[in-house]
Amino acid sequence: MKYCLLVMLGGGIGAVLRYIVTVALNNWFNLRHWGTFVVNMTGCFLIGLMFGYLIEHSYEMYVFVIVGMIGSYTTFSTFEYENIDLIAHEKYIEFLNYAVLSCAIGFLAVFLGALSAKAIM
């Protein structure tokens, strides 16, 4: 239960940060997707920066910061970390399958979801 609360608290902070950064940058650049791009790239940097340190020093902080806060800020960073982990463990075929299928099927799922929404409306 303690870890669920840590994820929930960190997730709330991450979600609010994502909203603030995305809205601010989208308004500043006047381009819709650049806020999301910056969130994804900073999230990737942060997960790389924090992972090694937190997992070694405090599991509670790992759950709060990485799983909750950064995980809510951007799941893209978790996706990228998992790709790095697969490469580090020399699971090259699994890496290619995971990376390519995640992008291709994710794109297709969003496309089909949008088509379904139009058909329902």
N, CA, C and O atoms as CSV, one atom per row, in Angstrom:
chain,resi,resn,atom,element,x,y,z
A,1,MET,N,N,0.826,-1.204,0.000
A,1,MET,CA,C,0.000,0.000,0.000
A,1,MET,C,C,0.860,1.253,0.000
A,1,MET,O,O,0.527,2.246,-0.648
A,2,LYS,N,N,1.973,1.201,0.734
A,2,LYS,CA,C,2.878,2.344,0.810
A,2,LYS,C,C,3.389,2.721,-0.579
A,2,LYS,O,O,3.468,3.900,-0.923
A,3,TYR,N,N,3.734,1.708,-1.372
A,3,TYR,CA,C,4.274,1.988,-2.704
A,3,TYR,C,C,3.204,2.543,-3.642
A,3,TYR,O,O,3.497,3.380,-4.495
A,4,CYS,N,N,1.990,2.086,-3.489
A,4,CYS,CA,C,0.889,2.637,-4.293
A,4,CYS,C,C,0.693,4.121,-3.988
A,4,CYS,O,O,0.463,4.918,-4.897
A,5,LEU,N,N,0.784,4.487,-2.726
A,5,LEU,CA,C,0.657,5.895,-2.347
A,5,LEU,C,C,1.812,6.725,-2.909
A,5,LEU,O,O,1.607,7.850,-3.365
A,6,LEU,N,N,3.015,6.173,-2.876
A,6,LEU,CA,C,4.163,6.885,-3.447
A,6,LEU,C,C,4.000,7.089,-4.947
A,6,LEU,O,O,4.309,8.160,-5.469
A,7,VAL,N,N,3.516,6.064,-5.639
A,7,VAL,CA,C,3.264,6.189,-7.084
A,7,VAL,C,C,2.187,7.229,-7.336
A,7,VAL,O,O,2.319,8.048,-8.246
A,8,MET,N,N,1.128,7.208,-6.547
A,8,MET,CA,C,0.026,8.150,-6.717
A,8,MET,C,C,0.492,9.600,-6.503
A,8,MET,O,O,0.164,10.484,-7.294
A,9,LEU,N,N,1.244,9.829,-5.448
A,9,LEU,CA,C,1.736,11.185,-5.175
A,9,LEU,C,C,2.706,11.653,-6.260
A,9,LEU,O,O,2.587,12.767,-6.772
A,10,GLY,N,N,3.657,10.800,-6.603
A,10,GLY,CA,C,4.603,11.149,-7.665
A,10,GLY,C,C,3.899,11.339,-8.993
A,10,GLY,O,O,4.229,12.250,-9.753
A,11,GLY,N,N,2.922,10.473,-9.279
A,11,GLY,CA,C,2.168,10.570,-10.526
A,11,GLY,C,C,1.396,11.870,-10.638
A,11,GLY,O,O,1.321,12.463,-11.714
A,12,GLY,N,N,0.823,12.313,-9.534
A,12,GLY,CA,C,0.108,13.595,-9.544
A,12,GLY,C,C,1.034,14.751,-9.867
A,12,GLY,O,O,0.690,15.632,-10.654
A,13,ILE,N,N,2.205,14.743,-9.259
A,13,ILE,CA,C,3.194,15.799,-9.527
A,13,ILE,C,C,3.641,15.742,-10.986
A,13,ILE,O,O,3.709,16.769,-11.662
A,14,GLY,N,N,3.946,14.536,-11.466
A,14,GLY,CA,C,4.393,14.384,-12.857
A,14,GLY,C,C,3.349,14.837,-13.857
A,14,GLY,O,O,3.677,15.485,-14.851
A,15,ALA,N,N,2.090,14.501,-13.601
A,15,ALA,CA,C,1.008,14.890,-14.509
A,15,ALA,C,C,0.846,16.404,-14.563
A,15,ALA,O,O,0.654,16.975,-15.636
A,16,VAL,N,N,0.923,17.050,-13.407
A,16,VAL,CA,C,0.809,18.513,-13.367
A,16,VAL,C,C,2.001,19.162,-14.072
A,16,VAL,O,O,1.832,20.119,-14.827
A,17,LEU,N,N,3.200,18.642,-13.824
A,17,LEU,CA,C,4.386,19.175,-14.515
A,17,LEU,C,C,4.268,19.020,-16.020
A,17,LEU,O,O,4.609,19.933,-16.772
A,18,ARG,N,N,3.785,17.865,-16.461
A,18,ARG,CA,C,3.603,17.638,-17.901
A,18,ARG,C,C,2.641,18.678,-18.477
A,18,ARG,O,O,2.903,19.256,-19.532
A,19,TYR,N,N,1.545,18.908,-17.789
A,19,TYR,CA,C,0.559,19.875,-18.256
A,19,TYR,C,C,1.168,21.274,-18.341
A,19,TYR,O,O,1.015,21.959,-19.353
A,20,ILE,N,N,1.848,21.692,-17.294
A,20,ILE,CA,C,2.437,23.037,-17.256
A,20,ILE,C,C,3.466,23.215,-18.362
A,20,ILE,O,O,3.424,24.202,-19.096
A,21,VAL,N,N,4.384,22.271,-18.488
A,21,VAL,CA,C,5.445,22.376,-19.508
A,21,VAL,C,C,4.844,22.355,-20.906
A,21,VAL,O,O,5.212,23.168,-21.754
A,22,THR,N,N,3.924,21.430,-21.150
A,22,THR,CA,C,3.325,21.313,-22.484
A,22,THR,C,C,2.563,22.567,-22.872
A,22,THR,O,O,2.751,23.089,-23.971
A,23,VAL,N,N,1.714,23.055,-21.995
A,23,VAL,CA,C,0.922,24.249,-22.307
A,23,VAL,C,C,1.834,25.464,-22.494
A,23,VAL,O,O,1.662,26.230,-23.442
A,24,ALA,N,N,2.794,25.637,-21.600
A,24,ALA,CA,C,3.689,26.795,-21.692
A,24,ALA,C,C,4.483,26.776,-22.995
A,24,ALA,O,O,4.569,27.793,-23.683
A,25,LEU,N,N,5.055,25.640,-23.334
A,25,LEU,CA,C,5.864,25.573,-24.555
A,25,LEU,C,C,5.017,25.630,-25.818
A,25,LEU,O,O,5.416,26.250,-26.803
A,26,ASN,N,N,3.859,24.992,-25.799
A,26,ASN,CA,C,2.988,25.076,-26.968
A,26,ASN,C,C,2.557,26.518,-27.214
A,26,ASN,O,O,2.492,26.959,-28.361
A,27,ASN,N,N,2.261,27.255,-26.145
A,27,ASN,CA,C,1.888,28.662,-26.294
A,27,ASN,C,C,3.082,29.503,-26.724
A,27,ASN,O,O,2.941,30.410,-27.544
A,28,TRP,N,N,4.253,29.205,-26.176
A,28,TRP,CA,C,5.452,29.984,-26.490
A,28,TRP,C,C,5.866,29.781,-27.948
A,28,TRP,O,O,6.146,30.752,-28.651
A,29,PHE,N,N,5.906,28.533,-28.405
A,29,PHE,CA,C,6.309,28.232,-29.772
A,29,PHE,C,C,5.164,28.380,-30.760
A,29,PHE,O,O,5.390,28.493,-31.965
A,30,ASN,N,N,3.940,28.381,-30.255
A,30,ASN,CA,C,2.747,28.417,-31.085
A,30,ASN,C,C,2.707,27.228,-32.056
A,30,ASN,O,O,2.166,27.323,-33.157
A,31,LEU,N,N,3.281,26.130,-31.626
A,31,LEU,CA,C,3.256,24.879,-32.383
A,31,LEU,C,C,2.786,23.778,-31.442
A,31,LEU,O,O,3.318,23.623,-30.342
A,32,ARG,N,N,1.816,23.035,-31.865
A,32,ARG,CA,C,1.111,22.117,-30.985
A,32,ARG,C,C,1.979,21.019,-30.374
A,32,ARG,O,O,1.775,20.667,-29.212
A,33,HIS,N,N,2.921,20.475,-31.104
A,33,HIS,CA,C,3.593,19.263,-30.639
A,33,HIS,C,C,4.924,19.491,-29.947
A,33,HIS,O,O,5.488,18.539,-29.408
A,34,TRP,N,N,5.443,20.684,-29.936
A,34,TRP,CA,C,6.778,20.894,-29.363
A,34,TRP,C,C,6.806,20.764,-27.855
A,34,TRP,O,O,7.830,20.381,-27.289
A,35,GLY,N,N,5.705,21.072,-27.194
A,35,GLY,CA,C,5.650,20.875,-25.750
A,35,GLY,C,C,5.777,19.405,-25.398
A,35,GLY,O,O,6.503,19.046,-24.471
A,36,THR,N,N,5.075,18.553,-26.132
A,36,THR,CA,C,5.166,17.108,-25.912
A,36,THR,C,C,6.568,16.602,-26.217
A,36,THR,O,O,7.098,15.754,-25.499
A,37,PHE,N,N,7.165,17.121,-27.277
A,37,PHE,CA,C,8.531,16.738,-27.627
A,37,PHE,C,C,9.490,17.056,-26.482
A,37,PHE,O,O,10.300,16.211,-26.100
A,38,VAL,N,N,9.406,18.260,-25.938
A,38,VAL,CA,C,10.301,18.669,-24.851
A,38,VAL,C,C,10.046,17.807,-23.605
A,38,VAL,O,O,10.994,17.391,-22.940
A,39,VAL,N,N,8.789,17.541,-23.291
A,39,VAL,CA,C,8.466,16.678,-22.158
A,39,VAL,C,C,9.099,15.296,-22.367
A,39,VAL,O,O,9.727,14.760,-21.454
A,40,ASN,N,N,8.941,14.729,-23.539
A,40,ASN,CA,C,9.500,13.403,-23.801
A,40,ASN,C,C,11.020,13.391,-23.693
A,40,ASN,O,O,11.587,12.469,-23.108
A,41,MET,N,N,11.679,14.388,-24.240
A,41,MET,CA,C,13.146,14.407,-24.213
A,41,MET,C,C,13.677,14.692,-22.802
A,41,MET,O,O,14.652,14.073,-22.376
A,42,THR,N,N,13.050,15.616,-22.078
A,42,THR,CA,C,13.510,15.874,-20.706
A,42,THR,C,C,13.206,14.673,-19.810
A,42,THR,O,O,13.981,14.356,-18.908
A,43,GLY,N,N,12.089,14.014,-20.056
A,43,GLY,CA,C,11.770,12.800,-19.305
A,43,GLY,C,C,12.797,11.701,-19.542
A,43,GLY,O,O,13.183,10.998,-18.609
A,44,CYS,N,N,13.242,11.549,-20.795
A,44,CYS,CA,C,14.283,10.562,-21.111
A,44,CYS,C,C,15.578,10.902,-20.378
A,44,CYS,O,O,16.226,10.019,-19.817
A,45,PHE,N,N,15.949,12.169,-20.383
A,45,PHE,CA,C,17.169,12.582,-19.676
A,45,PHE,C,C,17.032,12.310,-18.175
A,45,PHE,O,O,17.940,11.767,-17.546
A,46,LEU,N,N,15.888,12.697,-17.618
A,46,LEU,CA,C,15.681,12.527,-16.179
A,46,LEU,C,C,15.671,11.065,-15.750
A,46,LEU,O,O,16.231,10.722,-14.708
A,47,ILE,N,N,15.042,10.201,-16.542
A,47,ILE,CA,C,15.005,8.796,-16.152
A,47,ILE,C,C,16.404,8.189,-16.215
A,47,ILE,O,O,16.763,7.355,-15.384
A,48,GLY,N,N,17.189,8.608,-17.204
A,48,GLY,CA,C,18.567,8.139,-17.267
A,48,GLY,C,C,19.390,8.651,-16.107
A,48,GLY,O,O,20.190,7.912,-15.534
A,49,LEU,N,N,19.202,9.904,-15.759
A,49,LEU,CA,C,19.939,10.534,-14.670
A,49,LEU,C,C,19.604,9.906,-13.324
A,49,LEU,O,O,20.495,9.645,-12.516
A,50,MET,N,N,18.340,9.667,-13.089
A,50,MET,CA,C,17.887,9.236,-11.776
A,50,MET,C,C,17.936,7.729,-11.552
A,50,MET,O,O,18.084,7.285,-10.414
A,51,PHE,N,N,17.815,6.943,-12.603
A,51,PHE,CA,C,17.631,5.506,-12.432
A,51,PHE,C,C,18.746,4.854,-11.625
A,51,PHE,O,O,18.492,4.249,-10.583
A,52,GLY,N,N,19.972,4.975,-12.101
A,52,GLY,CA,C,21.077,4.303,-11.434
A,52,GLY,C,C,21.239,4.727,-9.992
A,52,GLY,O,O,21.506,3.894,-9.126
A,53,TYR,N,N,21.083,5.991,-9.728
A,53,TYR,CA,C,21.274,6.502,-8.369
A,53,TYR,C,C,20.162,6.029,-7.435
A,53,TYR,O,O,20.438,5.515,-6.351
A,54,LEU,N,N,18.921,6.198,-7.847
A,54,LEU,CA,C,17.801,5.916,-6.949
A,54,LEU,C,C,17.618,4.430,-6.679
A,54,LEU,O,O,17.316,4.046,-5.549
A,55,ILE,N,N,17.792,3.596,-7.681
A,55,ILE,CA,C,17.583,2.164,-7.471
A,55,ILE,C,C,18.611,1.608,-6.495
A,55,ILE,O,O,18.337,0.644,-5.780
A,56,GLU,N,N,19.792,2.216,-6.465
A,56,GLU,CA,C,20.847,1.769,-5.557
A,56,GLU,C,C,20.694,2.322,-4.139
A,56,GLU,O,O,21.156,1.697,-3.185
A,57,HIS,N,N,20.063,3.466,-3.990
A,57,HIS,CA,C,20.034,4.149,-2.699
A,57,HIS,C,C,18.702,4.087,-1.959
A,57,HIS,O,O,18.684,3.996,-0.732
A,58,SER,N,N,17.598,4.135,-2.682
A,58,SER,CA,C,16.310,4.172,-1.989
A,58,SER,C,C,15.212,3.668,-2.918
A,58,SER,O,O,14.853,4.328,-3.893
A,59,TYR,N,N,14.687,2.492,-2.601
A,59,TYR,CA,C,13.604,1.949,-3.415
A,59,TYR,C,C,12.366,2.838,-3.324
A,59,TYR,O,O,11.641,2.991,-4.307
A,60,GLU,N,N,12.121,3.418,-2.162
A,60,GLU,CA,C,10.964,4.304,-2.001
A,60,GLU,C,C,11.068,5.523,-2.921
A,60,GLU,O,O,10.091,5.910,-3.562
A,61,MET,N,N,12.260,6.122,-2.979
A,61,MET,CA,C,12.450,7.276,-3.864
A,61,MET,C,C,12.385,6.853,-5.331
A,61,MET,O,O,11.897,7.608,-6.171
A,62,TYR,N,N,12.869,5.664,-5.642
A,62,TYR,CA,C,12.766,5.121,-6.998
A,62,TYR,C,C,11.294,5.025,-7.404
A,62,TYR,O,O,10.914,5.452,-8.494
A,63,VAL,N,N,10.475,4.463,-6.523
A,63,VAL,CA,C,9.046,4.309,-6.815
A,63,VAL,C,C,8.385,5.676,-6.952
A,63,VAL,O,O,7.590,5.891,-7.867
A,64,PHE,N,N,8.706,6.596,-6.053
A,64,PHE,CA,C,8.101,7.926,-6.077
A,64,PHE,C,C,8.542,8.720,-7.317
A,64,PHE,O,O,7.705,9.262,-8.039
A,65,VAL,N,N,9.842,8.785,-7.554
A,65,VAL,CA,C,10.368,9.644,-8.626
A,65,VAL,C,C,10.241,8.994,-10.003
A,65,VAL,O,O,9.685,9.599,-10.920
A,66,ILE,N,N,10.746,7.774,-10.161
A,66,ILE,CA,C,10.803,7.176,-11.495
A,66,ILE,C,C,9.456,6.583,-11.904
A,66,ILE,O,O,8.933,6.909,-12.970
A,67,VAL,N,N,8.899,5.725,-11.072
A,67,VAL,CA,C,7.631,5.097,-11.441
A,67,VAL,C,C,6.497,6.120,-11.408
A,67,VAL,O,O,5.702,6.199,-12.344
A,68,GLY,N,N,6.423,6.897,-10.336
A,68,GLY,CA,C,5.328,7.852,-10.193
A,68,GLY,C,C,5.518,9.124,-10.991
A,68,GLY,O,O,4.790,9.381,-11.949
A,69,MET,N,N,6.507,9.927,-10.591
A,69,MET,CA,C,6.660,11.265,-11.167
A,69,MET,C,C,7.088,11.237,-12.637
A,69,MET,O,O,6.393,11.788,-13.490
A,70,ILE,N,N,8.213,10.609,-12.938
A,70,ILE,CA,C,8.679,10.599,-14.328
A,70,ILE,C,C,7.770,9.734,-15.186
A,70,ILE,O,O,7.513,10.052,-16.347
A,71,GLY,N,N,7.282,8.628,-14.607
A,71,GLY,CA,C,6.355,7.769,-15.342
A,71,GLY,C,C,5.076,8.489,-15.741
A,71,GLY,O,O,4.523,8.229,-16.809
A,72,SER,N,N,4.612,9.379,-14.903
A,72,SER,CA,C,3.420,10.164,-15.216
A,72,SER,C,C,3.761,11.349,-16.120
A,72,SER,O,O,2.969,11.739,-16.978
A,73,TYR,N,N,4.933,11.904,-15.915
A,73,TYR,CA,C,5.404,13.021,-16.745
A,73,TYR,C,C,5.503,12.573,-18.196
A,73,TYR,O,O,5.077,13.293,-19.099
A,74,THR,N,N,6.061,11.392,-18.425
A,74,THR,CA,C,6.130,10.847,-19.772
A,74,THR,C,C,6.409,9.362,-19.742
A,74,THR,O,O,7.412,8.933,-19.172
A,75,THR,N,N,5.534,8.563,-20.350
A,75,THR,CA,C,5.823,7.132,-20.463
A,75,THR,C,C,6.841,6.869,-21.565
A,75,THR,O,O,7.420,5.785,-21.627
A,76,PHE,N,N,7.060,7.835,-22.419
A,76,PHE,CA,C,8.062,7.696,-23.479
A,76,PHE,C,C,9.438,7.428,-22.885
A,76,PHE,O,O,10.211,6.646,-23.438
A,77,SER,N,N,9.747,8.068,-21.768
A,77,SER,CA,C,11.048,7.858,-21.141
A,77,SER,C,C,11.188,6.418,-20.658
A,77,SER,O,O,12.266,5.835,-20.768
A,78,THR,N,N,10.120,5.838,-20.127
A,78,THR,CA,C,10.163,4.446,-19.695
A,78,THR,C,C,10.355,3.533,-20.896
A,78,THR,O,O,11.137,2.584,-20.837
A,79,PHE,N,N,9.658,3.808,-21.967
A,79,PHE,CA,C,9.806,3.049,-23.216
A,79,PHE,C,C,11.260,3.086,-23.686
A,79,PHE,O,O,11.822,2.051,-24.042
A,80,GLU,N,N,11.862,4.257,-23.689
A,80,GLU,CA,C,13.250,4.376,-24.135
A,80,GLU,C,C,14.209,3.676,-23.182
A,80,GLU,O,O,15.164,3.035,-23.622
A,81,TYR,N,N,13.963,3.794,-21.878
A,81,TYR,CA,C,14.821,3.099,-20.921
A,81,TYR,C,C,14.741,1.588,-21.122
A,81,TYR,O,O,15.759,0.898,-21.075
A,82,GLU,N,N,13.539,1.079,-21.345
A,82,GLU,CA,C,13.385,-0.356,-21.565
A,82,GLU,C,C,14.131,-0.800,-22.824
A,82,GLU,O,O,14.679,-1.902,-22.861
A,83,ASN,N,N,14.155,0.043,-23.846
A,83,ASN,CA,C,14.931,-0.274,-25.048
A,83,ASN,C,C,16.425,-0.347,-24.735
A,83,ASN,O,O,17.115,-1.262,-25.185
A,84,ILE,N,N,16.916,0.616,-23.965
A,84,ILE,CA,C,18.326,0.618,-23.562
A,84,ILE,C,C,18.640,-0.643,-22.739
A,84,ILE,O,O,19.688,-1.264,-22.918
A,85,ASP,N,N,17.733,-1.006,-21.851
A,85,ASP,CA,C,17.918,-2.189,-21.015
A,85,ASP,C,C,18.003,-3.453,-21.874
A,85,ASP,O,O,18.842,-4.315,-21.615
A,86,LEU,N,N,17.157,-3.572,-22.881
A,86,LEU,CA,C,17.203,-4.735,-23.768
A,86,LEU,C,C,18.536,-4.800,-24.514
A,86,LEU,O,O,19.125,-5.873,-24.652
A,87,ILE,N,N,19.003,-3.661,-24.989
A,87,ILE,CA,C,20.302,-3.623,-25.684
A,87,ILE,C,C,21.430,-3.975,-24.718
A,87,ILE,O,O,22.332,-4.737,-25.067
A,88,ALA,N,N,21.384,-3.424,-23.510
A,88,ALA,CA,C,22.422,-3.698,-22.513
A,88,ALA,C,C,22.505,-5.189,-22.175
A,88,ALA,O,O,23.579,-5.708,-21.868
A,89,HIS,N,N,21.368,-5.862,-22.237
A,89,HIS,CA,C,21.339,-7.301,-21.957
A,89,HIS,C,C,21.458,-8.134,-23.237
A,89,HIS,O,O,21.189,-9.335,-23.239
A,90,GLU,N,N,21.863,-7.477,-24.312
A,90,GLU,CA,C,22.118,-8.107,-25.618
A,90,GLU,C,C,20.909,-8.872,-26.152
A,90,GLU,O,O,21.055,-9.912,-26.795
A,91,LYS,N,N,19.734,-8.356,-25.883
A,91,LYS,CA,C,18.491,-8.941,-26.391
A,91,LYS,C,C,18.068,-8.132,-27.626
A,91,LYS,O,O,17.044,-7.449,-27.614
A,92,TYR,N,N,18.871,-8.223,-28.678
A,92,TYR,CA,C,18.712,-7.373,-29.853
A,92,TYR,C,C,17.417,-7.653,-30.623
A,92,TYR,O,O,16.754,-6.717,-31.071
A,93,ILE,N,N,17.060,-8.898,-30.775
A,93,ILE,CA,C,15.821,-9.236,-31.490
A,93,ILE,C,C,14.612,-8.744,-30.699
A,93,ILE,O,O,13.684,-8.170,-31.269
A,94,GLU,N,N,14.625,-8.970,-29.387
A,94,GLU,CA,C,13.525,-8.489,-28.544
A,94,GLU,C,C,13.436,-6.967,-28.592
A,94,GLU,O,O,12.341,-6.405,-28.635
A,95,PHE,N,N,14.608,-6.292,-28.585
A,95,PHE,CA,C,14.646,-4.833,-28.701
A,95,PHE,C,C,13.988,-4.382,-30.007
A,95,PHE,O,O,13.127,-3.502,-29.996
A,96,LEU,N,N,14.390,-4.981,-31.129
A,96,LEU,CA,C,13.816,-4.584,-32.420
A,96,LEU,C,C,12.314,-4.843,-32.455
A,96,LEU,O,O,11.539,-4.000,-32.907
A,97,ASN,N,N,11.915,-6.015,-31.974
A,97,ASN,CA,C,10.476,-6.321,-31.944
A,97,ASN,C,C,9.720,-5.318,-31.083
A,97,ASN,O,O,8.686,-4.792,-31.495
A,98,TYR,N,N,10.238,-5.056,-29.889
A,98,TYR,CA,C,9.571,-4.148,-28.954
A,98,TYR,C,C,9.494,-2.728,-29.512
A,98,TYR,O,O,8.433,-2.104,-29.487
A,99,ALA,N,N,10.604,-2.228,-30.009
A,99,ALA,CA,C,10.650,-0.845,-30.495
A,99,ALA,C,C,9.781,-0.666,-31.733
A,99,ALA,O,O,8.964,0.253,-31.795
A,100,VAL,N,N,9.954,-1.534,-32.707
A,100,VAL,CA,C,9.215,-1.394,-33.966
A,100,VAL,C,C,7.727,-1.655,-33.755
A,100,VAL,O,O,6.887,-0.885,-34.222
A,101,LEU,N,N,7.402,-2.733,-33.056
A,101,LEU,CA,C,5.990,-3.051,-32.845
A,101,LEU,C,C,5.296,-2.000,-31.975
A,101,LEU,O,O,4.136,-1.671,-32.222
A,102,SER,N,N,5.977,-1.475,-30.972
A,102,SER,CA,C,5.375,-0.432,-30.132
A,102,SER,C,C,5.010,0.786,-30.967
A,102,SER,O,O,3.912,1.328,-30.840
A,103,CYS,N,N,5.929,1.210,-31.818
A,103,CYS,CA,C,5.658,2.392,-32.648
A,103,CYS,C,C,4.594,2.103,-33.700
A,103,CYS,O,O,3.647,2.874,-33.856
A,104,ALA,N,N,4.746,0.999,-34.420
A,104,ALA,CA,C,3.821,0.688,-35.513
A,104,ALA,C,C,2.418,0.377,-34.998
A,104,ALA,O,O,1.440,0.932,-35.498
A,105,ILE,N,N,2.313,-0.491,-34.018
A,105,ILE,CA,C,0.996,-0.866,-33.501
A,105,ILE,C,C,0.386,0.288,-32.705
A,105,ILE,O,O,-0.828,0.490,-32.733
A,106,GLY,N,N,1.222,1.040,-31.999
A,106,GLY,CA,C,0.717,2.220,-31.299
A,106,GLY,C,C,0.110,3.225,-32.266
A,106,GLY,O,O,-0.971,3.757,-32.017
A,107,PHE,N,N,0.802,3.485,-33.367
A,107,PHE,CA,C,0.285,4.395,-34.397
A,107,PHE,C,C,-1.030,3.855,-34.949
A,107,PHE,O,O,-2.011,4.590,-35.067
A,108,LEU,N,N,-1.042,2.569,-35.286
A,108,LEU,CA,C,-2.248,1.948,-35.833
A,108,LEU,C,C,-3.399,1.998,-34.829
A,108,LEU,O,O,-4.540,2.261,-35.209
A,109,ALA,N,N,-3.108,1.749,-33.552
A,109,ALA,CA,C,-4.155,1.776,-32.531
A,109,ALA,C,C,-4.769,3.167,-32.393
A,109,ALA,O,O,-5.988,3.296,-32.275
A,110,VAL,N,N,-3.939,4.202,-32.408
A,110,VAL,CA,C,-4.466,5.568,-32.331
A,110,VAL,C,C,-5.312,5.877,-33.565
A,110,VAL,O,O,-6.388,6.463,-33.455
A,111,PHE,N,N,-4.821,5.482,-34.734
A,111,PHE,CA,C,-5.552,5.708,-35.983
A,111,PHE,C,C,-6.905,5.004,-35.954
A,111,PHE,O,O,-7.929,5.602,-36.283
A,112,LEU,N,N,-6.905,3.726,-35.559
A,112,LEU,CA,C,-8.158,2.972,-35.507
A,112,LEU,C,C,-9.095,3.509,-34.422
A,112,LEU,O,O,-10.313,3.524,-34.604
A,113,GLY,N,N,-8.532,3.948,-33.302
A,113,GLY,CA,C,-9.348,4.552,-32.257
A,113,GLY,C,C,-10.026,5.821,-32.751
A,113,GLY,O,O,-11.204,6.046,-32.473
A,114,ALA,N,N,-9.289,6.649,-33.483
A,114,ALA,CA,C,-9.854,7.883,-34.034
A,114,ALA,C,C,-10.945,7.576,-35.066
A,114,ALA,O,O,-11.987,8.232,-35.088
A,115,LEU,N,N,-10.703,6.586,-35.909
A,115,LEU,CA,C,-11.724,6.180,-36.891
A,115,LEU,C,C,-12.970,5.655,-36.177
A,115,LEU,O,O,-14.096,5.962,-36.570
A,116,SER,N,N,-12.763,4.872,-35.139
A,116,SER,CA,C,-13.891,4.318,-34.388
A,116,SER,C,C,-14.699,5.435,-33.735
A,116,SER,O,O,-15.930,5.399,-33.732
A,117,ALA,N,N,-14.004,6.424,-33.186
A,117,ALA,CA,C,-14.699,7.541,-32.558
A,117,ALA,C,C,-15.550,8.291,-33.578
A,117,ALA,O,O,-16.678,8.684,-33.280
A,118,LYS,N,N,-15.012,8.489,-34.780
A,118,LYS,CA,C,-15.785,9.175,-35.833
A,118,LYS,C,C,-16.996,8.347,-36.228
A,118,LYS,O,O,-18.074,8.893,-36.460
A,119,ALA,N,N,-16.827,7.038,-36.306
A,119,ALA,CA,C,-17.933,6.168,-36.700
A,119,ALA,C,C,-19.030,6.158,-35.638
A,119,ALA,O,O,-20.212,6.074,-35.972
A,120,ILE,N,N,-18.654,6.242,-34.381
A,120,ILE,CA,C,-19.622,6.222,-33.285
A,120,ILE,C,C,-20.363,7.545,-33.177
A,120,ILE,O,O,-21.560,7.572,-32.891
A,121,MET,N,N,-19.651,8.635,-33.405
A,121,MET,CA,C,-20.248,9.959,-33.239
A,121,MET,C,C,-21.203,10.225,-34.324
A,121,MET,O,O,-21.813,11.294,-34.361
